[in-house]
Amino acid sequence: MYAIIETEGFQQKVVPGDIVRVQKMNAAGGTAITFEKVLLVSSDDKTLIGNPYVKNAMVKAELVRDIKDKKVIIFKKKPRKGHKKTLGHRQHFSLVSIKDIVVGV
């Protein structure tokens, strides 16, 4: 069984037992989370497609911890002017452990 959920504008395929990366969430590690924006739920015998979301479906998860992505270097240069600028950025993420997919609550 798997589901496609929407978090912070991104769509993600999840399976119970997986650990997925989502945008940073304002919660402490070990906190129970429910994703109610479920776009699709598929099991062995049937598939439910939402319009836009599947009614009475949710994905239960637990926040594992917050992490930072690898640093991205931004380098800007203007030709013939002697202007150079270097910046860096590290995106914050949360690791979430998927516990269960519930349909028809």
C-alpha positions as CSV (number, residue, x, y, z in Angstrom):
1,M,0.0,0.0,0.0
2,Y,1.3,3.5,-0.8
3,A,-0.1,7.0,-0.9
4,I,0.8,10.3,-2.5
5,I,0.7,13.2,-0.1
6,E,1.1,17.0,-0.4
7,T,3.3,18.9,2.0
8,E,4.2,22.6,1.7
9,G,3.4,22.5,-2.0
10,F,5.4,19.4,-2.8
11,Q,4.0,15.9,-3.6
12,Q,5.6,12.8,-2.1
13,K,5.1,9.1,-2.5
14,V,5.1,7.4,0.9
15,V,4.9,3.8,2.0
16,P,4.5,2.7,5.7
17,G,7.9,2.2,7.2
18,D,9.7,4.7,5.0
19,I,11.7,7.7,6.2
20,V,11.1,10.7,3.9
21,R,12.5,14.3,3.7
22,V,9.9,17.1,3.9
23,Q,10.2,20.8,4.4
24,K,11.1,21.9,7.9
25,M,8.3,21.5,10.4
26,N,7.9,23.4,13.6
27,A,7.7,20.4,16.0
28,A,10.0,18.6,18.4
29,G,11.5,15.2,17.6
30,G,9.2,12.2,18.3
31,T,6.1,14.3,17.7
32,A,3.1,12.5,16.0
33,I,2.1,14.1,12.7
34,T,-0.9,13.5,10.4
35,F,-0.9,14.5,6.8
36,E,-4.5,15.0,5.6
37,K,-3.8,16.2,2.1
38,V,-3.8,12.8,0.5
39,L,-3.9,12.9,-3.3
40,L,-3.9,9.1,-4.0
41,V,-4.1,5.9,-2.1
42,S,-3.3,2.6,-3.7
43,S,-3.5,-0.9,-2.3
44,D,-3.2,-4.3,-4.0
45,D,-6.8,-4.5,-5.2
46,K,-8.0,-0.8,-5.6
47,T,-6.8,2.7,-6.1
48,L,-8.5,5.8,-4.8
49,I,-7.9,9.1,-6.6
50,G,-8.9,12.4,-4.9
51,N,-10.5,15.4,-6.5
52,P,-8.3,17.1,-5.3
53,Y,-7.9,15.1,-2.1
54,V,-9.1,11.7,-1.0
55,K,-11.9,12.0,1.5
56,N,-11.5,10.4,4.9
57,A,-7.9,9.5,4.2
58,M,-4.8,10.4,6.3
59,V,-1.2,9.4,6.7
60,K,0.1,9.0,10.2
61,A,3.8,9.8,10.8
62,E,6.4,10.7,13.4
63,L,9.0,13.4,13.2
64,V,12.4,11.9,13.6
65,R,14.7,15.0,13.5
66,D,15.6,18.2,11.7
67,I,18.6,18.2,9.2
68,K,20.3,20.6,6.9
69,D,21.0,19.9,3.2
70,K,24.4,20.2,1.6
71,K,25.7,23.7,1.0
72,V,24.9,25.3,-2.3
73,I,27.4,27.9,-3.5
74,I,26.1,31.0,-5.4
75,F,28.8,32.9,-7.3
76,K,28.0,36.2,-9.1
77,K,30.4,38.1,-11.3
78,K,30.1,41.1,-13.6
79,P,32.5,41.1,-16.5
80,R,35.0,43.9,-16.8
81,K,33.9,45.5,-13.6
82,G,36.0,43.6,-11.0
83,H,32.8,42.7,-9.1
84,K,32.6,39.2,-7.5
85,K,30.2,38.0,-4.9
86,T,30.1,34.5,-3.2
87,L,27.1,33.3,-1.1
88,G,26.1,30.0,0.4
89,H,22.8,28.4,1.4
90,R,21.8,25.3,3.4
91,Q,18.1,24.3,3.2
92,H,16.5,23.0,6.4
93,F,14.5,19.7,6.2
94,S,12.7,17.4,8.6
95,L,13.0,13.6,8.5
96,V,9.6,12.0,9.0
97,S,9.0,8.3,9.6
98,I,5.7,7.0,8.0
99,K,3.7,4.8,10.4
100,D,0.4,4.1,8.8
101,I,-2.0,5.0,5.9
102,V,-5.6,5.2,7.1
103,V,-8.6,5.3,4.7
104,G,-12.3,5.6,5.7
105,V,-11.9,7.0,9.2
